[in-house]
């Protein structure tokens, strides 16, 4: 069955359907599900007082894992599946550039943080260490210099840090339906700009 083109009018229903169908799947060898992980990232962004656009970016950062059309990560993988690119491509044009950049570069932010703050590596879970190896390891000095030119660098790094925290099996968060109006507002605001 062919899917209708995604627009700001149907994006929330599309995302809600993904959370419903795929949310209970294991999150990359971590003690949480995909849904728990993404909702926890949004929760930490919200409790930190971030703007709605950053909260939505945190919520959607791993959407590329969530959609079977783009493949999904397995702890047995020997190559990177580039979920960050897949997620950014699906949502490009539907959300502000900050959201797309946070999705597209949250993996690069892990590599960046490992390069500029070696203590950051020690905080990574074993699953994150494994995926880091597949993703190219810490950035080189040249990659760091280039990455630091991104105008959304600070928010990308913050979303990465919320991503890292979203692995608590005991933490209860709000559901996707709570965030749905926020997602719609951000999508609508992008259409108006």
C-alpha positions in Angstrom: 0.0 0.0 0.0 1.4 3.4 -1.0 1.7 6.0 1.7 0.5 9.5 1.2 3.2 12.1 1.0 4.1 13.5 4.4 3.1 17.0 5.2 2.7 19.2 8.3 -1.0 18.1 8.3 -0.3 14.3 8.6 3.1 14.2 10.3 1.8 13.8 13.8 -0.4 10.9 12.8 2.5 9.3 11.0 4.8 9.6 14.0 2.1 8.4 16.5 1.6 5.3 14.3 5.3 4.6 14.4 5.4 5.0 18.2 2.4 2.7 18.5 3.7 0.0 16.1 7.4 0.0 16.9 7.7 1.6 20.4 7.9 -1.6 22.3 10.9 -2.8 20.5 14.2 -3.2 22.3 16.5 -0.2 22.1 19.9 -1.3 21.0 20.7 -3.6 23.8 19.8 -1.1 26.4 17.3 -1.7 29.3 14.6 0.4 27.7 12.4 0.2 24.6 12.6 2.5 21.6 9.6 4.5 22.9 10.9 4.8 26.4 14.3 6.0 25.1 12.9 8.7 22.9 10.3 9.8 25.4 13.0 10.0 28.1 15.2 12.2 25.9 12.2 14.6 25.4 11.5 14.4 29.2 15.0 15.5 30.1 14.9 18.3 27.5 11.6 19.5 28.9 12.6 19.3 32.6 15.8 21.3 31.7 13.5 24.1 30.4 14.4 23.8 26.8 12.4 25.5 24.0 9.7 23.3 22.4 11.9 23.0 19.2 14.7 21.3 21.2 12.2 19.1 23.1 10.8 17.9 19.7 14.3 17.4 18.4 15.1 15.2 21.5 11.9 13.3 21.0 12.5 12.6 17.3 16.3 12.2 17.4 16.2 8.4 16.8 13.3 8.2 14.4 15.6 6.6 11.8 15.8 3.5 14.1 12.1 3.5 14.5 11.1 3.0 10.9 11.7 -0.4 9.3 12.0 1.1 5.9 15.4 2.4 6.8 16.8 -0.6 8.6 17.5 -0.8 12.3 20.6 -1.3 14.5 21.5 -4.6 16.0 24.2 -5.2 18.6 25.6 -7.8 16.2 26.0 -5.2 13.4 29.4 -4.9 11.8 28.6 -1.8 9.8 26.8 1.4 10.7 23.2 1.7 9.4 23.2 5.5 9.4 19.9 5.9 11.2 20.6 9.5 11.8 20.7 10.2 8.0 17.5 8.1 7.4 15.7 10.0 10.1 16.8 13.4 8.9 15.8 12.6 5.3 12.3 11.4 6.3 11.6 14.6 8.3 13.5 17.1 6.1 11.2 19.9 5.0 8.7 19.2 7.7 10.5 20.6 10.7 12.9 23.6 11.3 16.5 23.1 10.5 17.4 22.9 14.1 15.3 19.7 14.5 16.8 18.2 11.4 20.3 19.0 12.4 19.8 17.5 15.9 18.6 14.3 14.2 21.2 14.3 11.5 24.2 15.1 13.8 23.4 13.4 17.1 25.7 10.6 16.2 28.4 13.1 15.2 27.9 14.8 18.5 28.8 11.6 20.3 32.0 11.4 18.2 32.6 15.1 18.9 32.2 14.8 22.7 34.5 11.8 22.8 37.2 13.9 21.0 36.9 17.1 23.0 36.1 15.5 26.4 37.8 12.1 26.9 35.9 11.6 30.2 32.6 11.6 28.2 33.7 8.2 26.7 33.8 6.7 30.2 30.1 7.5 30.7 28.9 5.6 27.6 27.0 2.4 27.9 28.6 -0.7 26.3 26.0 -0.5 23.5 27.0 3.1 22.8 30.7 2.1 22.8 29.9 -0.6 20.2 28.0 1.8 18.0 30.7 4.4 18.4 33.2 2.0 16.9 30.9 1.4 13.9 30.4 5.2 13.5 34.1 6.0 13.2 35.2 6.5 16.8 36.1 9.9 18.2 36.4 12.7 15.7 39.8 13.8 14.3 41.0 17.4 15.0 39.9 18.3 11.4 36.4 16.8 12.0 36.1 18.7 15.3 37.0 22.0 13.6 34.4 21.4 10.9 31.7 20.2 13.3 32.1 23.3 15.5 31.1 25.5 12.5 27.5 24.2 12.7 25.3 27.1 13.9 23.2 24.6 15.9 26.1 23.0 17.6 25.0 23.8 21.2 21.5 22.4 20.7 22.9 19.3 18.9 25.2 18.6 21.8 22.4 19.1 24.3 20.1 16.7 22.4 23.0 14.2 22.4 23.3 14.5 26.2 19.5 14.0 26.6 19.9 11.0 24.3 22.6 9.5 26.6 20.4 9.9 29.6 17.4 8.2 28.1 18.2 4.7 29.2 16.5 4.3 32.6 14.2 1.3 32.8 12.5 2.7 36.0 11.8 6.2 34.7 8.2 6.9 33.8 7.5 9.7 31.3 4.6 11.2 29.5 3.4 9.5 26.4 3.7 10.5 22.8 0.2 11.9 22.9 1.3 14.5 25.4 4.0 15.7 23.0 1.8 15.4 19.9 0.5 19.0 20.1 4.0 20.3 20.6 5.2 18.4 17.5 2.3 19.8 15.6 3.1 23.4 16.7 6.8 23.0 15.6 5.7 21.5 12.2 3.2 24.3 11.7 5.6 27.0 12.6 8.0 25.7 10.0 5.4 25.9 7.3 4.8 29.6 8.3 8.5 30.5 8.0 
